Amino acid sequence: MSMGMNILTYYLLSINFITWVAYGLDKGRAKKGKWRIQERTLLILTAAGGSVGALAGMLLFRHKTKKAKFVVGVPVMLVAHCVITAAAVQWLMK
């Protein structure tokens, strides 16, 4: 595997883990009535490549599943990230 592929792999694993943790923390804080992570921050993490982690967090923690910008936005970003990642892999394989 090339160095570029390693960087892409580690980045995607990291951003998705961080995003998943953020969704879980926010859900936990919501249940306890504590300080919350801003929706904007959750969406930025999702847009930065964490769409798989966001979707997993939404489903696992049952969080943000009634908000249209998440229910629609996260899957749309996931599709976009799949296309971008496939293109990046093709480019890195050359």
Buried (B, 14 or more C-beta within 10 A) or exposed (E): EEEEEEEBEEEBEEBBBBBBBBBBBBBEEBEEEEEEBEEEEBBEBBBBBBBBBBBBBBEEBEBBEEBEEBEEBBBEBBEEBEEEBEEBEEEBEE
